[in-house]
Amino acid sequence: MKRVLIIGSGGIGRRHLKGYGLTGRAELAIVEPDAGRRAEAAQLFGISEAYPNISDAPLSSFDLAIICAPANHHVALMTRCAEAGVAFMVEKPLSVTMDGVDAALDLVARHGVVARVGYVRRVAEEVIALRQQILDGKIGTLRLAYLNSSQEFPKYRPDFQRTYYARPEMGGGAILDAASHLFDMLIWLMGRPTDVSCMFDRLVLEGTDTEDTCLVNIRFESGAMANVTINQFQKPNIAAFEFIGTKGNLLLGHSTLQFADDDSGEWKEKRNYMDGLVPVEAHQARFRLQADAMLHAIEGKPCWLATLDEARDNLRIALAAKQSWLEKRIIAL
Ligand SMILES: NC(=O)c1ccc[n+]([C@@H]2O[C@H](COP(=O)([O-])OP(=O)(O)OC[C@H]3O[C@@H](n4cnc5c(N)ncnc54)[C@H](O)[C@@H]3O)[C@@H](O)[C@H]2O)c1
């Protein structure tokens, strides 16, 4: 059994508590400053070790920490873990500005601490299949991607005006909160980004200081390009990710992957990786897969969860996207 400390027991912290619990490989403890939330999480997950603050926890007695506080706290919490020599997984995004990021990453490297970032789609079966088919050369050389993820966010997160989402300085908004997942997919599949341009705005949602819409263009070292489009108010829930190569296209629509390599208008090899599963349960199941992947990582086994360096590139895309629209220019990273 590994001693695992969940830092922050809000929405995502509870998914991790459940996920690690289901592995049967973890003894769980929590840090949660909000007394009501702390007591509720402890009761829900049968936890006897619960601390109000990271300074109260015997940090170096843990094998792994999962940082689930809002992103403006991530640098300070990563620094604490690195200083105590504790492996960690930090939730996305890595931070909300570049302040302190490089110093924290240096510290992690110097202490030889295993660290990954919680871009959960890397354990989704359909994304792994998409990646494998691209690596196998099914669409030739990947040159272009169009990613559209748009849905009525308030329906899925009714408390959105009261969470970090409403506040840019806490990591909220379409770019840092939502597009960040898609940037990770692109970094995983297309490599290092070099240039970014963007438009964004709050077009519809009320009661936040953050953008609900973004149109982001990214160029990669390979010369390939991608467009990431998000709106968080439309009624239909669209997740359509198209990858275009020299020999064909792969299209991932939610969990359905399909392929085309002619102009017949027909898509082939259509497979829904969630067929027969309840979407909410399938999503929760990913947190168990991610927990297992992280527990493998601390045992020295191979692990393909996002690295801190990849998450740093991701954050630079997000910050460049904002800068691009504010300064009305393309940003070289
Ligand atoms: N991977 C995903 O799919 C996914 C989904 C949602 C959120 N997230 C990320 O997870 C993080 C938290 O999001 P959430 O939705 O759980 O937010 P939340 O507001 O529901 O919960 C955050 C919790 O952290 C606690 N907290 C605040 N400061 C703390 C500190 N210094 N130490 C310990 N706990 C502290 C808060 O009291 C709260 O209970 C964000 O970075 C967010 O982007 C990831």
Ligand as a Chemical Component Dictionary entry (heavy atoms), coordinates in Angstrom:
data_LIG
# 
_chem_comp.id                   LIG 
_chem_comp.type                 NON-POLYMER 
_chem_comp.pdbx_formal_charge   0 
_chem_comp.three_letter_code    LIG 
# 
loop_
_chem_comp_atom.comp_id 
_chem_comp_atom.atom_id 
_chem_comp_atom.alt_atom_id 
_chem_comp_atom.type_symbol 
_chem_comp_atom.charge 
_chem_comp_atom.model_Cartn_x 
_chem_comp_atom.model_Cartn_y 
_chem_comp_atom.model_Cartn_z 
_chem_comp_atom.pdbx_ordinal 
LIG N1  N1  N 0  -8.652  16.889 -14.901 1  
LIG C1  C1  C 0  -9.857  17.385 -15.007 2  
LIG O1  O1  O 0  -10.670 16.943 -15.812 3  
LIG C2  C2  C 0  -10.250 18.526 -14.105 4  
LIG C3  C3  C 0  -11.600 18.824 -13.881 5  
LIG C4  C4  C 0  -11.921 19.856 -12.993 6  
LIG C5  C5  C 0  -10.918 20.583 -12.380 7  
LIG N2  N2  N 1  -9.613  20.283 -12.632 8  
LIG C6  C6  C 0  -8.523  21.067 -12.007 9  
LIG O2  O2  O 0  -8.452  20.721 -10.628 10 
LIG C7  C7  C 0  -8.144  21.882 -9.838  11 
LIG C8  C8  C 0  -9.247  22.079 -8.791  12 
LIG O3  O3  O 0  -10.504 22.147 -9.451  13 
LIG P1  P1  P 0  -11.886 21.765 -8.702  14 
LIG O4  O4  O 0  -12.929 21.745 -9.764  15 
LIG O5  O5  O -1 -11.698 20.572 -7.855  16 
LIG O6  O6  O 0  -12.058 23.068 -7.791  17 
LIG P2  P2  P 0  -12.931 23.177 -6.463  18 
LIG O7  O7  O 0  -13.063 24.626 -6.194  19 
LIG O8  O8  O 0  -14.154 22.307 -6.584  20 
LIG O9  O9  O 0  -11.991 22.512 -5.323  21 
LIG C9  C9  C 0  -10.731 23.028 -4.950  22 
LIG C10 C10 C 0  -10.510 22.666 -3.490  23 
LIG O10 O10 O 0  -9.173  23.045 -3.108  24 
LIG C11 C11 C 0  -9.236  23.599 -1.802  25 
LIG N3  N3  N 0  -8.044  24.430 -1.584  26 
LIG C12 C12 C 0  -7.879  25.755 -1.860  27 
LIG N4  N4  N 0  -6.624  26.138 -1.528  28 
LIG C13 C13 C 0  -5.996  25.036 -1.021  29 
LIG C14 C14 C 0  -4.684  24.813 -0.508  30 
LIG N5  N5  N 0  -3.770  25.778 -0.452  31 
LIG N6  N6  N 0  -4.381  23.554 -0.083  32 
LIG C15 C15 C 0  -5.293  22.570 -0.148  33 
LIG N7  N7  N 0  -6.553  22.743 -0.626  34 
LIG C16 C16 C 0  -6.888  23.963 -1.068  35 
LIG C17 C17 C 0  -10.543 24.354 -1.772  36 
LIG O11 O11 O 0  -11.001 24.602 -0.442  37 
LIG C18 C18 C 0  -11.453 23.408 -2.536  38 
LIG O12 O12 O 0  -12.085 22.465 -1.697  39 
LIG C19 C19 C 0  -7.989  23.035 -10.833 40 
LIG O13 O13 O 0  -6.637  23.180 -11.179 41 
LIG C20 C20 C 0  -8.783  22.561 -12.057 42 
LIG O14 O14 O 0  -8.331  23.118 -13.275 43 
LIG C21 C21 C 0  -9.271  19.268 -13.451 44 
# 
loop_
_chem_comp_bond.comp_id 
_chem_comp_bond.atom_id_1 
_chem_comp_bond.atom_id_2 
_chem_comp_bond.value_order 
_chem_comp_bond.pdbx_ordinal 
LIG N1  C1  SING 1  
LIG C1  O1  DOUB 2  
LIG C1  C2  SING 3  
LIG C2  C3  SING 4  
LIG C2  C21 DOUB 5  
LIG C3  C4  DOUB 6  
LIG C4  C5  SING 7  
LIG C5  N2  DOUB 8  
LIG N2  C6  SING 9  
LIG N2  C21 SING 10 
LIG C6  O2  SING 11 
LIG C6  C20 SING 12 
LIG O2  C7  SING 13 
LIG C7  C8  SING 14 
LIG C7  C19 SING 15 
LIG C8  O3  SING 16 
LIG O3  P1  SING 17 
LIG P1  O4  DOUB 18 
LIG P1  O5  SING 19 
LIG P1  O6  SING 20 
LIG O6  P2  SING 21 
LIG P2  O7  DOUB 22 
LIG P2  O8  SING 23 
LIG P2  O9  SING 24 
LIG O9  C9  SING 25 
LIG C9  C10 SING 26 
LIG C10 O10 SING 27 
LIG C10 C18 SING 28 
LIG O10 C11 SING 29 
LIG C11 N3  SING 30 
LIG C11 C17 SING 31 
LIG N3  C12 SING 32 
LIG N3  C16 SING 33 
LIG C12 N4  DOUB 34 
LIG N4  C13 SING 35 
LIG C13 C14 SING 36 
LIG C13 C16 DOUB 37 
LIG C14 N5  SING 38 
LIG C14 N6  DOUB 39 
LIG N6  C15 SING 40 
LIG C15 N7  DOUB 41 
LIG N7  C16 SING 42 
LIG C17 O11 SING 43 
LIG C17 C18 SING 44 
LIG C18 O12 SING 45 
LIG C19 O13 SING 46 
LIG C19 C20 SING 47 
LIG C20 O14 SING 48 
# 
